[in-house]
Amino acid sequence: MDNHVDLVLTVRAMLYPAMKAIDPELCDDINNRFEKEYIRQSLTIANRLLPQGEEALLDDLNLYYREEKLREGLT
């Protein structure tokens, strides 16, 4: 991050998809126009934060949770 503006925009990009997932009606029309951009930015940030090879570990964990049905009731 170069400055505080970058930090605020990054946090906003990460919060919007989380808010949308929790309550789809919570977000307004202005944010809806930028939805794809916020999601893209969040995925880019996540990609930068994950070390190389961690994606495979997360895929394996996801498969394990699915096979063991550990996600049931986590809504």
N, CA, C, O and CB atoms as a CASP TS submission, in Angstrom:
PFRMAT TS
TARGET T0000
AUTHOR 0000-0000-0000
METHOD Language model
MODEL 1
PARENT N/A
ATOM      1  N   MET     1       0.843  -1.174   0.000  1.00  0.00           N
ATOM      2  CA  MET     1       0.000   0.000   0.000  1.00  0.00           C
ATOM      3  C   MET     1       0.887   1.235   0.000  1.00  0.00           C
ATOM      4  O   MET     1       1.882   1.323   0.720  1.00  0.00           O
ATOM      5  CB  MET     1      -0.958  -0.001   1.213  1.00  0.00           C
ATOM      6  N   ASP     2       0.499   2.150  -0.807  1.00  0.00           N
ATOM      7  CA  ASP     2       1.284   3.377  -0.912  1.00  0.00           C
ATOM      8  C   ASP     2       0.859   4.433   0.104  1.00  0.00           C
ATOM      9  O   ASP     2       1.684   5.223   0.562  1.00  0.00           O
ATOM     10  CB  ASP     2       1.169   3.941  -2.307  1.00  0.00           C
ATOM     11  N   ASN     3      -0.439   4.448   0.461  1.00  0.00           N
ATOM     12  CA  ASN     3      -0.915   5.485   1.372  1.00  0.00           C
ATOM     13  C   ASN     3      -2.220   5.030   2.039  1.00  0.00           C
ATOM     14  O   ASN     3      -2.687   3.909   1.838  1.00  0.00           O
ATOM     15  CB  ASN     3      -1.125   6.829   0.615  1.00  0.00           C
ATOM     16  N   HIS     4      -2.779   5.921   2.822  1.00  0.00           N
ATOM     17  CA  HIS     4      -4.006   5.595   3.548  1.00  0.00           C
ATOM     18  C   HIS     4      -5.193   5.386   2.606  1.00  0.00           C
ATOM     19  O   HIS     4      -6.087   4.595   2.907  1.00  0.00           O
ATOM     20  CB  HIS     4      -4.327   6.697   4.545  1.00  0.00           C
ATOM     21  N   VAL     5      -5.211   6.076   1.489  1.00  0.00           N
ATOM     22  CA  VAL     5      -6.304   5.913   0.532  1.00  0.00           C
ATOM     23  C   VAL     5      -6.318   4.480  -0.002  1.00  0.00           C
ATOM     24  O   VAL     5      -7.376   3.857  -0.091  1.00  0.00           O
ATOM     25  CB  VAL     5      -6.168   6.928  -0.635  1.00  0.00           C
ATOM     26  N   ASP     6      -5.148   3.962  -0.354  1.00  0.00           N
ATOM     27  CA  ASP     6      -5.063   2.577  -0.818  1.00  0.00           C
ATOM     28  C   ASP     6      -5.556   1.612   0.257  1.00  0.00           C
ATOM     29  O   ASP     6      -6.251   0.642  -0.046  1.00  0.00           O
ATOM     30  CB  ASP     6      -3.620   2.231  -1.217  1.00  0.00           C
ATOM     31  N   LEU     7      -5.204   1.875   1.486  1.00  0.00           N
ATOM     32  CA  LEU     7      -5.634   1.019   2.584  1.00  0.00           C
ATOM     33  C   LEU     7      -7.153   1.036   2.726  1.00  0.00           C
ATOM     34  O   LEU     7      -7.772  -0.020   2.852  1.00  0.00           O
ATOM     35  CB  LEU     7      -4.975   1.460   3.892  1.00  0.00           C
ATOM     36  N   VAL     8      -7.752   2.210   2.708  1.00  0.00           N
ATOM     37  CA  VAL     8      -9.204   2.328   2.847  1.00  0.00           C
ATOM     38  C   VAL     8      -9.912   1.639   1.680  1.00  0.00           C
ATOM     39  O   VAL     8     -10.894   0.928   1.888  1.00  0.00           O
ATOM     40  CB  VAL     8      -9.622   3.813   2.926  1.00  0.00           C
ATOM     41  N   LEU     9      -9.425   1.842   0.462  1.00  0.00           N
ATOM     42  CA  LEU     9     -10.042   1.206  -0.700  1.00  0.00           C
ATOM     43  C   LEU     9      -9.900  -0.316  -0.649  1.00  0.00           C
ATOM     44  O   LEU     9     -10.796  -1.046  -1.073  1.00  0.00           O
ATOM     45  CB  LEU     9      -9.420   1.747  -1.988  1.00  0.00           C
ATOM     46  N   THR    10      -8.787  -0.777  -0.137  1.00  0.00           N
ATOM     47  CA  THR    10      -8.576  -2.213  -0.006  1.00  0.00           C
ATOM     48  C   THR    10      -9.531  -2.809   1.021  1.00  0.00           C
ATOM     49  O   THR    10     -10.136  -3.853   0.776  1.00  0.00           O
ATOM     50  CB  THR    10      -7.127  -2.509   0.386  1.00  0.00           C
ATOM     51  N   VAL    11      -9.667  -2.161   2.147  1.00  0.00           N
ATOM     52  CA  VAL    11     -10.583  -2.641   3.183  1.00  0.00           C
ATOM     53  C   VAL    11     -12.013  -2.633   2.652  1.00  0.00           C
ATOM     54  O   VAL    11     -12.767  -3.575   2.896  1.00  0.00           O
ATOM     55  CB  VAL    11     -10.474  -1.772   4.461  1.00  0.00           C
ATOM     56  N   ARG    12     -12.390  -1.591   1.936  1.00  0.00           N
ATOM     57  CA  ARG    12     -13.737  -1.520   1.363  1.00  0.00           C
ATOM     58  C   ARG    12     -13.963  -2.674   0.392  1.00  0.00           C
ATOM     59  O   ARG    12     -15.021  -3.303   0.405  1.00  0.00           O
ATOM     60  CB  ARG    12     -13.955  -0.169   0.649  1.00  0.00           C
ATOM     61  N   ALA    13     -12.977  -2.948  -0.444  1.00  0.00           N
ATOM     62  CA  ALA    13     -13.099  -4.035  -1.415  1.00  0.00           C
ATOM     63  C   ALA    13     -13.253  -5.381  -0.726  1.00  0.00           C
ATOM     64  O   ALA    13     -13.943  -6.263  -1.238  1.00  0.00           O
ATOM     65  CB  ALA    13     -11.887  -4.060  -2.338  1.00  0.00           C
ATOM     66  N   MET    14     -12.627  -5.548   0.418  1.00  0.00           N
ATOM     67  CA  MET    14     -12.722  -6.818   1.139  1.00  0.00           C
ATOM     68  C   MET    14     -14.026  -6.923   1.941  1.00  0.00           C
ATOM     69  O   MET    14     -14.572  -8.016   2.091  1.00  0.00           O
ATOM     70  CB  MET    14     -11.523  -6.978   2.074  1.00  0.00           C
ATOM     71  N   LEU    15     -14.516  -5.815   2.445  1.00  0.00           N
ATOM     72  CA  LEU    15     -15.728  -5.841   3.264  1.00  0.00           C
ATOM     73  C   LEU    15     -16.997  -6.028   2.446  1.00  0.00           C
ATOM     74  O   LEU    15     -17.934  -6.686   2.898  1.00  0.00           O
ATOM     75  CB  LEU    15     -15.831  -4.571   4.059  1.00  0.00           C
ATOM     76  N   TYR    16     -17.037  -5.459   1.251  1.00  0.00           N
ATOM     77  CA  TYR    16     -18.264  -5.515   0.468  1.00  0.00           C
ATOM     78  C   TYR    16     -18.716  -6.954   0.185  1.00  0.00           C
ATOM     79  O   TYR    16     -19.874  -7.274   0.453  1.00  0.00           O
ATOM     80  CB  TYR    16     -18.069  -4.774  -0.837  1.00  0.00           C
ATOM     81  N   PRO    17     -17.847  -7.844  -0.351  1.00  0.00           N
ATOM     82  CA  PRO    17     -18.318  -9.225  -0.589  1.00  0.00           C
ATOM     83  C   PRO    17     -18.741  -9.931   0.705  1.00  0.00           C
ATOM     84  O   PRO    17     -19.667 -10.742   0.697  1.00  0.00           O
ATOM     85  CB  PRO    17     -17.218 -10.042  -1.278  1.00  0.00           C
ATOM     86  N   ALA    18     -18.062  -9.621   1.813  1.00  0.00           N
ATOM     87  CA  ALA    18     -18.434 -10.235   3.085  1.00  0.00           C
ATOM     88  C   ALA    18     -19.818  -9.751   3.525  1.00  0.00           C
ATOM     89  O   ALA    18     -20.641 -10.551   3.970  1.00  0.00           O
ATOM     90  CB  ALA    18     -17.380  -9.915   4.170  1.00  0.00           C
ATOM     91  N   MET    19     -20.075  -8.462   3.403  1.00  0.00           N
ATOM     92  CA  MET    19     -21.385  -7.925   3.769  1.00  0.00           C
ATOM     93  C   MET    19     -22.468  -8.495   2.861  1.00  0.00           C
ATOM     94  O   MET    19     -23.558  -8.834   3.320  1.00  0.00           O
ATOM     95  CB  MET    19     -21.382  -6.387   3.693  1.00  0.00           C
ATOM     96  N   LYS    20     -22.164  -8.598   1.588  1.00  0.00           N
ATOM     97  CA  LYS    20     -23.132  -9.126   0.617  1.00  0.00           C
ATOM     98  C   LYS    20     -23.456 -10.588   0.928  1.00  0.00           C
ATOM     99  O   LYS    20     -24.599 -11.018   0.776  1.00  0.00           O
ATOM    100  CB  LYS    20     -22.584  -8.994  -0.827  1.00  0.00           C
ATOM    101  N   ALA    21     -22.463 -11.339   1.357  1.00  0.00           N
ATOM    102  CA  ALA    21     -22.686 -12.746   1.690  1.00  0.00           C
ATOM    103  C   ALA    21     -23.539 -12.884   2.954  1.00  0.00           C
ATOM    104  O   ALA    21     -24.370 -13.787   3.047  1.00  0.00           O
ATOM    105  CB  ALA    21     -21.343 -13.469   1.877  1.00  0.00           C
ATOM    106  N   ILE    22     -23.336 -12.003   3.912  1.00  0.00           N
ATOM    107  CA  ILE    22     -24.077 -12.071   5.167  1.00  0.00           C
ATOM    108  C   ILE    22     -25.520 -11.612   4.983  1.00  0.00           C
ATOM    109  O   ILE    22     -26.450 -12.262   5.461  1.00  0.00           O
ATOM    110  CB  ILE    22     -23.389 -11.222   6.234  1.00  0.00           C
ATOM    111  N   ASP    23     -25.700 -10.495   4.291  1.00  0.00           N
ATOM    112  CA  ASP    23     -27.044  -9.954   4.099  1.00  0.00           C
ATOM    113  C   ASP    23     -27.126  -9.275   2.735  1.00  0.00           C
ATOM    114  O   ASP    23     -26.734  -8.115   2.609  1.00  0.00           O
ATOM    115  CB  ASP    23     -27.408  -8.955   5.232  1.00  0.00           C
ATOM    116  N   PRO    24     -27.623  -9.966   1.713  1.00  0.00           N
ATOM    117  CA  PRO    24     -27.671  -9.406   0.362  1.00  0.00           C
ATOM    118  C   PRO    24     -28.466  -8.110   0.256  1.00  0.00           C
ATOM    119  O   PRO    24     -28.202  -7.309  -0.641  1.00  0.00           O
ATOM    120  CB  PRO    24     -28.254 -10.411  -0.572  1.00  0.00           C
ATOM    121  N   GLU    25     -29.417  -7.882   1.133  1.00  0.00           N
ATOM    122  CA  GLU    25     -30.230  -6.668   1.071  1.00  0.00           C
ATOM    123  C   GLU    25     -29.575  -5.472   1.761  1.00  0.00           C
ATOM    124  O   GLU    25     -30.062  -4.347   1.649  1.00  0.00           O
ATOM    125  CB  GLU    25     -31.578  -6.929   1.692  1.00  0.00           C
ATOM    126  N   LEU    26     -28.481  -5.709   2.469  1.00  0.00           N
ATOM    127  CA  LEU    26     -27.819  -4.650   3.228  1.00  0.00           C
ATOM    128  C   LEU    26     -27.129  -3.629   2.324  1.00  0.00           C
ATOM    129  O   LEU    26     -27.065  -2.448   2.664  1.00  0.00           O
ATOM    130  CB  LEU    26     -26.805  -5.254   4.181  1.00  0.00           C
ATOM    131  N   CYS    27     -26.622  -4.064   1.195  1.00  0.00           N
ATOM    132  CA  CYS    27     -25.827  -3.205   0.320  1.00  0.00           C
ATOM    133  C   CYS    27     -26.717  -2.377  -0.588  1.00  0.00           C
ATOM    134  O   CYS    27     -27.804  -2.806  -0.973  1.00  0.00           O
ATOM    135  CB  CYS    27     -24.861  -4.041  -0.515  1.00  0.00           C
ATOM    136  N   ASP    28     -26.246  -1.188  -0.924  1.00  0.00           N
ATOM    137  CA  ASP    28     -27.034  -0.275  -1.739  1.00  0.00           C
ATOM    138  C   ASP    28     -26.692  -0.401  -3.227  1.00  0.00           C
ATOM    139  O   ASP    28     -25.803  -1.158  -3.615  1.00  0.00           O
ATOM    140  CB  ASP    28     -26.816   1.157  -1.273  1.00  0.00           C
ATOM    141  N   ASP    29     -27.423   0.363  -4.047  1.00  0.00           N
ATOM    142  CA  ASP    29     -27.241   0.298  -5.502  1.00  0.00           C
ATOM    143  C   ASP    29     -25.872   0.784  -5.949  1.00  0.00           C
ATOM    144  O   ASP    29     -25.326   0.271  -6.926  1.00  0.00           O
ATOM    145  CB  ASP    29     -28.307   1.111  -6.191  1.00  0.00           C
ATOM    146  N   ILE    30     -25.309   1.763  -5.254  1.00  0.00           N
ATOM    147  CA  ILE    30     -23.993   2.277  -5.630  1.00  0.00           C
ATOM    148  C   ILE    30     -22.953   1.173  -5.506  1.00  0.00           C
ATOM    149  O   ILE    30     -22.141   0.982  -6.411  1.00  0.00           O
ATOM    150  CB  ILE    30     -23.603   3.488  -4.753  1.00  0.00           C
ATOM    151  N   ASN    31     -22.970   0.453  -4.406  1.00  0.00           N
ATOM    152  CA  ASN    31     -22.029  -0.648  -4.227  1.00  0.00           C
ATOM    153  C   ASN    31     -22.301  -1.778  -5.205  1.00  0.00           C
ATOM    154  O   ASN    31     -21.368  -2.456  -5.636  1.00  0.00           O
ATOM    155  CB  ASN    31     -22.092  -1.171  -2.802  1.00  0.00           C
ATOM    156  N   ASN    32     -23.561  -1.995  -5.562  1.00  0.00           N
ATOM    157  CA  ASN    32     -23.888  -3.057  -6.500  1.00  0.00           C
ATOM    158  C   ASN    32     -23.259  -2.806  -7.871  1.00  0.00           C
ATOM    159  O   ASN    32     -22.903  -3.752  -8.573  1.00  0.00           O
ATOM    160  CB  ASN    32     -25.400  -3.190  -6.633  1.00  0.00           C
ATOM    161  N   ARG    33     -23.121  -1.540  -8.250  1.00  0.00           N
ATOM    162  CA  ARG    33     -22.497  -1.228  -9.543  1.00  0.00           C
ATOM    163  C   ARG    33     -21.048  -1.665  -9.586  1.00  0.00           C
ATOM    164  O   ARG    33     -20.537  -2.004 -10.653  1.00  0.00           O
ATOM    165  CB  ARG    33     -22.588   0.261  -9.832  1.00  0.00           C
ATOM    166  N   PHE    34     -20.377  -1.662  -8.448  1.00  0.00           N
ATOM    167  CA  PHE    34     -18.955  -1.993  -8.382  1.00  0.00           C
ATOM    168  C   PHE    34     -18.710  -3.397  -7.827  1.00  0.00           C
ATOM    169  O   PHE    34     -17.582  -3.741  -7.475  1.00  0.00           O
ATOM    170  CB  PHE    34     -18.226  -0.971  -7.528  1.00  0.00           C
ATOM    171  N   GLU    35     -19.762  -4.199  -7.752  1.00  0.00           N
ATOM    172  CA  GLU    35     -19.666  -5.518  -7.120  1.00  0.00           C
ATOM    173  C   GLU    35     -18.558  -6.376  -7.731  1.00  0.00           C
ATOM    174  O   GLU    35     -17.740  -6.934  -7.000  1.00  0.00           O
ATOM    175  CB  GLU    35     -20.996  -6.246  -7.235  1.00  0.00           C
ATOM    176  N   LYS    36     -18.520  -6.487  -9.047  1.00  0.00           N
ATOM    177  CA  LYS    36     -17.504  -7.320  -9.699  1.00  0.00           C
ATOM    178  C   LYS    36     -16.101  -6.803  -9.418  1.00  0.00           C
ATOM    179  O   LYS    36     -15.175  -7.596  -9.243  1.00  0.00           O
ATOM    180  CB  LYS    36     -17.746  -7.373 -11.209  1.00  0.00           C
ATOM    181  N   GLU    37     -15.932  -5.502  -9.372  1.00  0.00           N
ATOM    182  CA  GLU    37     -14.620  -4.918  -9.090  1.00  0.00           C
ATOM    183  C   GLU    37     -14.188  -5.218  -7.659  1.00  0.00           C
ATOM    184  O   GLU    37     -13.029  -5.554  -7.417  1.00  0.00           O
ATOM    185  CB  GLU    37     -14.645  -3.401  -9.327  1.00  0.00           C
ATOM    186  N   TYR    38     -15.115  -5.098  -6.710  1.00  0.00           N
ATOM    187  CA  TYR    38     -14.789  -5.399  -5.317  1.00  0.00           C
ATOM    188  C   TYR    38     -14.396  -6.863  -5.152  1.00  0.00           C
ATOM    189  O   TYR    38     -13.436  -7.179  -4.449  1.00  0.00           O
ATOM    190  CB  TYR    38     -15.976  -5.067  -4.405  1.00  0.00           C
ATOM    191  N   ILE    39     -15.135  -7.745  -5.796  1.00  0.00           N
ATOM    192  CA  ILE    39     -14.811  -9.171  -5.716  1.00  0.00           C
ATOM    193  C   ILE    39     -13.456  -9.444  -6.342  1.00  0.00           C
ATOM    194  O   ILE    39     -12.662 -10.208  -5.793  1.00  0.00           O
ATOM    195  CB  ILE    39     -15.893 -10.014  -6.408  1.00  0.00           C
ATOM    196  N   ARG    40     -13.181  -8.824  -7.492  1.00  0.00           N
ATOM    197  CA  ARG    40     -11.882  -9.003  -8.159  1.00  0.00           C
ATOM    198  C   ARG    40     -10.754  -8.522  -7.250  1.00  0.00           C
ATOM    199  O   ARG    40      -9.737  -9.200  -7.105  1.00  0.00           O
ATOM    200  CB  ARG    40     -11.846  -8.240  -9.512  1.00  0.00           C
ATOM    201  N   GLN    41     -10.934  -7.354  -6.642  1.00  0.00           N
ATOM    202  CA  GLN    41      -9.907  -6.821  -5.749  1.00  0.00           C
ATOM    203  C   GLN    41      -9.691  -7.735  -4.548  1.00  0.00           C
ATOM    204  O   GLN    41      -8.552  -7.963  -4.143  1.00  0.00           O
ATOM    205  CB  GLN    41     -10.289  -5.416  -5.278  1.00  0.00           C
ATOM    206  N   SER    42     -10.770  -8.260  -3.975  1.00  0.00           N
ATOM    207  CA  SER    42     -10.648  -9.155  -2.820  1.00  0.00           C
ATOM    208  C   SER    42      -9.895 -10.427  -3.189  1.00  0.00           C
ATOM    209  O   SER    42      -9.045 -10.891  -2.429  1.00  0.00           O
ATOM    210  CB  SER    42     -12.035  -9.509  -2.266  1.00  0.00           C
ATOM    211  N   LEU    43     -10.202 -10.989  -4.349  1.00  0.00           N
ATOM    212  CA  LEU    43      -9.501 -12.197  -4.781  1.00  0.00           C
ATOM    213  C   LEU    43      -8.032 -11.915  -5.075  1.00  0.00           C
ATOM    214  O   LEU    43      -7.176 -12.757  -4.805  1.00  0.00           O
ATOM    215  CB  LEU    43     -10.176 -12.787  -6.017  1.00  0.00           C
ATOM    216  N   THR    44      -7.734 -10.752  -5.621  1.00  0.00           N
ATOM    217  CA  THR    44      -6.347 -10.368  -5.866  1.00  0.00           C
ATOM    218  C   THR    44      -5.582 -10.249  -4.558  1.00  0.00           C
ATOM    219  O   THR    44      -4.446 -10.711  -4.455  1.00  0.00           O
ATOM    220  CB  THR    44      -6.282  -9.047  -6.639  1.00  0.00           C
ATOM    221  N   ILE    45      -6.198  -9.635  -3.564  1.00  0.00           N
ATOM    222  CA  ILE    45      -5.569  -9.486  -2.248  1.00  0.00           C
ATOM    223  C   ILE    45      -5.333 -10.862  -1.623  1.00  0.00           C
ATOM    224  O   ILE    45      -4.253 -11.138  -1.100  1.00  0.00           O
ATOM    225  CB  ILE    45      -6.449  -8.610  -1.314  1.00  0.00           C
ATOM    226  N   ALA    46      -6.348 -11.717  -1.683  1.00  0.00           N
ATOM    227  CA  ALA    46      -6.205 -13.064  -1.121  1.00  0.00           C
ATOM    228  C   ALA    46      -5.086 -13.823  -1.827  1.00  0.00           C
ATOM    229  O   ALA    46      -4.312 -14.532  -1.183  1.00  0.00           O
ATOM    230  CB  ALA    46      -7.530 -13.843  -1.236  1.00  0.00           C
ATOM    231  N   ASN    47      -4.999 -13.677  -3.131  1.00  0.00           N
ATOM    232  CA  ASN    47      -3.949 -14.348  -3.896  1.00  0.00           C
ATOM    233  C   ASN    47      -2.564 -13.863  -3.477  1.00  0.00           C
ATOM    234  O   ASN    47      -1.625 -14.655  -3.403  1.00  0.00           O
ATOM    235  CB  ASN    47      -4.153 -14.117  -5.395  1.00  0.00           C
ATOM    236  N   ARG    48      -2.435 -12.587  -3.207  1.00  0.00           N
ATOM    237  CA  ARG    48      -1.137 -12.037  -2.773  1.00  0.00           C
ATOM    238  C   ARG    48      -0.778 -12.490  -1.362  1.00  0.00           C
ATOM    239  O   ARG    48       0.398 -12.668  -1.046  1.00  0.00           O
ATOM    240  CB  ARG    48      -1.160 -10.504  -2.833  1.00  0.00           C
ATOM    241  N   LEU    49      -1.786 -12.675  -0.517  1.00  0.00           N
ATOM    242  CA  LEU    49      -1.527 -13.055   0.861  1.00  0.00           C
ATOM    243  C   LEU    49      -1.201 -14.537   1.017  1.00  0.00           C
ATOM    244  O   LEU    49      -0.482 -14.921   1.940  1.00  0.00           O
ATOM    245  CB  LEU    49      -2.711 -12.707   1.711  1.00  0.00           C
ATOM    246  N   LEU    50      -1.724 -15.367   0.122  1.00  0.00           N
ATOM    247  CA  LEU    50      -1.470 -16.805   0.213  1.00  0.00           C
ATOM    248  C   LEU    50      -0.121 -17.139  -0.410  1.00  0.00           C
ATOM    249  O   LEU    50       0.123 -16.805  -1.569  1.00  0.00           O
ATOM    250  CB  LEU    50      -2.594 -17.604  -0.480  1.00  0.00           C
ATOM    251  N   PRO    51       0.741 -17.781   0.332  1.00  0.00           N
ATOM    252  CA  PRO    51       2.009 -18.226  -0.256  1.00  0.00           C
ATOM    253  C   PRO    51       1.749 -19.239  -1.363  1.00  0.00           C
ATOM    254  O   PRO    51       0.707 -19.894  -1.382  1.00  0.00           O
ATOM    255  CB  PRO    51       2.928 -18.838   0.825  1.00  0.00           C
ATOM    256  N   GLN    52       2.695 -19.363  -2.279  1.00  0.00           N
ATOM    257  CA  GLN    52       2.562 -20.335  -3.359  1.00  0.00           C
ATOM    258  C   GLN    52       2.379 -21.726  -2.770  1.00  0.00           C
ATOM    259  O   GLN    52       3.089 -22.099  -1.837  1.00  0.00           O
ATOM    260  CB  GLN    52       3.794 -20.295  -4.295  1.00  0.00           C
ATOM    261  N   GLY    53       1.463 -22.475  -3.289  1.00  0.00           N
ATOM    262  CA  GLY    53       1.217 -23.824  -2.808  1.00  0.00           C
ATOM    263  C   GLY    53       0.109 -23.920  -1.787  1.00  0.00           C
ATOM    264  O   GLY    53      -0.426 -25.006  -1.561  1.00  0.00           O
ATOM    265  N   GLU    54      -0.250 -22.813  -1.166  1.00  0.00           N
ATOM    266  CA  GLU    54      -1.304 -22.839  -0.146  1.00  0.00           C
ATOM    267  C   GLU    54      -2.667 -23.109  -0.763  1.00  0.00           C
ATOM    268  O   GLU    54      -3.553 -23.639  -0.093  1.00  0.00           O
ATOM    269  CB  GLU    54      -1.335 -21.519   0.622  1.00  0.00           C
ATOM    270  N   GLU    55      -2.847 -22.752  -2.030  1.00  0.00           N
ATOM    271  CA  GLU    55      -4.130 -22.992  -2.685  1.00  0.00           C
ATOM    272  C   GLU    55      -4.449 -24.475  -2.705  1.00  0.00           C
ATOM    273  O   GLU    55      -5.591 -24.873  -2.476  1.00  0.00           O
ATOM    274  CB  GLU    55      -4.124 -22.432  -4.111  1.00  0.00           C
ATOM    275  N   ALA    56      -3.434 -25.300  -2.981  1.00  0.00           N
ATOM    276  CA  ALA    56      -3.643 -26.750  -3.010  1.00  0.00           C
ATOM    277  C   ALA    56      -4.044 -27.267  -1.630  1.00  0.00           C
ATOM    278  O   ALA    56      -4.902 -28.143  -1.520  1.00  0.00           O
ATOM    279  CB  ALA    56      -2.370 -27.470  -3.497  1.00  0.00           C
ATOM    280  N   LEU    57      -3.435 -26.734  -0.592  1.00  0.00           N
ATOM    281  CA  LEU    57      -3.797 -27.132   0.768  1.00  0.00           C
ATOM    282  C   LEU    57      -5.248 -26.769   1.056  1.00  0.00           C
ATOM    283  O   LEU    57      -5.990 -27.578   1.614  1.00  0.00           O
ATOM    284  CB  LEU    57      -2.865 -26.465   1.799  1.00  0.00           C
ATOM    285  N   LEU    58      -5.654 -25.574   0.684  1.00  0.00           N
ATOM    286  CA  LEU    58      -7.032 -25.152   0.913  1.00  0.00           C
ATOM    287  C   LEU    58      -8.006 -26.009   0.109  1.00  0.00           C
ATOM    288  O   LEU    58      -9.095 -26.321   0.592  1.00  0.00           O
ATOM    289  CB  LEU    58      -7.204 -23.674   0.548  1.00  0.00           C
ATOM    290  N   ASP    59      -7.628 -26.394  -1.112  1.00  0.00           N
ATOM    291  CA  ASP    59      -8.478 -27.283  -1.901  1.00  0.00           C
ATOM    292  C   ASP    59      -8.631 -28.633  -1.215  1.00  0.00           C
ATOM    293  O   ASP    59      -9.727 -29.192  -1.178  1.00  0.00           O
ATOM    294  CB  ASP    59      -7.902 -27.468  -3.308  1.00  0.00           C
ATOM    295  N   ASP    60      -7.538 -29.157  -0.675  1.00  0.00           N
ATOM    296  CA  ASP    60      -7.592 -30.436   0.039  1.00  0.00           C
ATOM    297  C   ASP    60      -8.470 -30.334   1.285  1.00  0.00           C
ATOM    298  O   ASP    60      -9.250 -31.243   1.571  1.00  0.00           O
ATOM    299  CB  ASP    60      -6.175 -30.891   0.429  1.00  0.00           C
ATOM    300  N   LEU    61      -8.347 -29.236   2.023  1.00  0.00           N
ATOM    301  CA  LEU    61      -9.185 -29.038   3.213  1.00  0.00           C
ATOM    302  C   LEU    61     -10.661 -28.929   2.838  1.00  0.00           C
ATOM    303  O   LEU    61     -11.527 -29.478   3.519  1.00  0.00           O
ATOM    304  CB  LEU    61      -8.745 -27.777   3.975  1.00  0.00           C
ATOM    305  N   ASN    62     -10.934 -28.224   1.759  1.00  0.00           N
ATOM    306  CA  ASN    62     -12.300 -28.071   1.292  1.00  0.00           C
ATOM    307  C   ASN    62     -12.892 -29.426   0.926  1.00  0.00           C
ATOM    308  O   ASN    62     -14.028 -29.726   1.291  1.00  0.00           O
ATOM    309  CB  ASN    62     -12.355 -27.122   0.094  1.00  0.00           C
ATOM    310  N   LEU    63     -12.130 -30.245   0.208  1.00  0.00           N
ATOM    311  CA  LEU    63     -12.576 -31.588  -0.162  1.00  0.00           C
ATOM    312  C   LEU    63     -12.828 -32.434   1.088  1.00  0.00           C
ATOM    313  O   LEU    63     -13.834 -33.140   1.167  1.00  0.00           O
ATOM    314  CB  LEU    63     -11.532 -32.273  -1.071  1.00  0.00           C
ATOM    315  N   TYR    64     -11.929 -32.365   2.053  1.00  0.00           N
ATOM    316  CA  TYR    64     -12.084 -33.111   3.302  1.00  0.00           C
ATOM    317  C   TYR    64     -13.374 -32.706   4.020  1.00  0.00           C
ATOM    318  O   TYR    64     -14.145 -33.566   4.446  1.00  0.00           O
ATOM    319  CB  TYR    64     -10.867 -32.880   4.221  1.00  0.00           C
ATOM    320  N   TYR    65     -13.607 -31.405   4.153  1.00  0.00           N
ATOM    321  CA  TYR    65     -14.815 -30.923   4.829  1.00  0.00           C
ATOM    322  C   TYR    65     -16.061 -31.396   4.096  1.00  0.00           C
ATOM    323  O   TYR    65     -17.049 -31.779   4.723  1.00  0.00           O
ATOM    324  CB  TYR    65     -14.807 -29.389   4.926  1.00  0.00           C
ATOM    325  N   ARG    66     -16.014 -31.368   2.759  1.00  0.00           N
ATOM    326  CA  ARG    66     -17.159 -31.802   1.969  1.00  0.00           C
ATOM    327  C   ARG    66     -17.404 -33.305   2.151  1.00  0.00           C
ATOM    328  O   ARG    66     -18.539 -33.728   2.374  1.00  0.00           O
ATOM    329  CB  ARG    66     -16.939 -31.471   0.481  1.00  0.00           C
ATOM    330  N   GLU    67     -16.346 -34.104   2.056  1.00  0.00           N
ATOM    331  CA  GLU    67     -16.491 -35.555   2.179  1.00  0.00           C
ATOM    332  C   GLU    67     -16.958 -35.968   3.572  1.00  0.00           C
ATOM    333  O   GLU    67     -17.753 -36.897   3.708  1.00  0.00           O
ATOM    334  CB  GLU    67     -15.173 -36.240   1.855  1.00  0.00           C
ATOM    335  N   GLU    68     -16.476 -35.295   4.593  1.00  0.00           N
ATOM    336  CA  GLU    68     -16.846 -35.623   5.976  1.00  0.00           C
ATOM    337  C   GLU    68     -18.131 -34.954   6.421  1.00  0.00           C
ATOM    338  O   GLU    68     -18.586 -35.147   7.549  1.00  0.00           O
ATOM    339  CB  GLU    68     -15.736 -35.230   6.911  1.00  0.00           C
ATOM    340  N   LYS    69     -18.716 -34.161   5.526  1.00  0.00           N
ATOM    341  CA  LYS    69     -19.952 -33.440   5.803  1.00  0.00           C
ATOM    342  C   LYS    69     -19.848 -32.566   7.062  1.00  0.00           C
ATOM    343  O   LYS    69     -20.771 -32.503   7.874  1.00  0.00           O
ATOM    344  CB  LYS    69     -21.098 -34.427   5.953  1.00  0.00           C
ATOM    345  N   LEU    70     -18.719 -31.908   7.194  1.00  0.00           N
ATOM    346  CA  LEU    70     -18.469 -31.072   8.370  1.00  0.00           C
ATOM    347  C   LEU    70     -19.089 -29.679   8.223  1.00  0.00           C
ATOM    348  O   LEU    70     -19.118 -28.913   9.185  1.00  0.00           O
ATOM    349  CB  LEU    70     -16.966 -30.946   8.614  1.00  0.00           C
ATOM    350  N   ARG    71     -19.574 -29.354   7.051  1.00  0.00           N
ATOM    351  CA  ARG    71     -20.154 -28.029   6.843  1.00  0.00           C
ATOM    352  C   ARG    71     -21.652 -27.990   7.120  1.00  0.00           C
ATOM    353  O   ARG    71     -22.246 -26.912   7.159  1.00  0.00           O
ATOM    354  CB  ARG    71     -19.892 -27.573   5.430  1.00  0.00           C
ATOM    355  N   GLU    72     -22.254 -29.127   7.309  1.00  0.00           N
ATOM    356  CA  GLU    72     -23.690 -29.147   7.554  1.00  0.00           C
ATOM    357  C   GLU    72     -24.015 -28.370   8.826  1.00  0.00           C
ATOM    358  O   GLU    72     -23.383 -28.561   9.865  1.00  0.00           O
ATOM    359  CB  GLU    72     -24.205 -30.597   7.659  1.00  0.00           C
ATOM    360  N   GLY    73     -24.990 -27.510   8.730  1.00  0.00           N
ATOM    361  CA  GLY    73     -25.419 -26.737   9.888  1.00  0.00           C
ATOM    362  C   GLY    73     -24.586 -25.488  10.132  1.00  0.00           C
ATOM    363  O   GLY    73     -24.736 -24.844  11.170  1.00  0.00           O
ATOM    364  N   LEU    74     -23.702 -25.131   9.188  1.00  0.00           N
ATOM    365  CA  LEU    74     -22.884 -23.935   9.363  1.00  0.00           C
ATOM    366  C   LEU    74     -23.459 -22.726   8.638  1.00  0.00           C
ATOM    367  O   LEU    74     -22.704 -21.824   8.273  1.00  0.00           O
ATOM    368  CB  LEU    74     -21.480 -24.195   8.879  1.00  0.00           C
ATOM    369  N   THR    75     -24.748 -22.678   8.420  1.00  0.00           N
ATOM    370  CA  THR    75     -25.354 -21.557   7.720  1.00  0.00           C
ATOM    371  C   THR    75     -25.511 -20.365   8.588  1.00  0.00           C
ATOM    372  O   THR    75     -26.010 -19.334   8.137  1.00  0.00           O
ATOM    373  CB  THR    75     -26.667 -21.935   7.172  1.00  0.00           C
TER
END
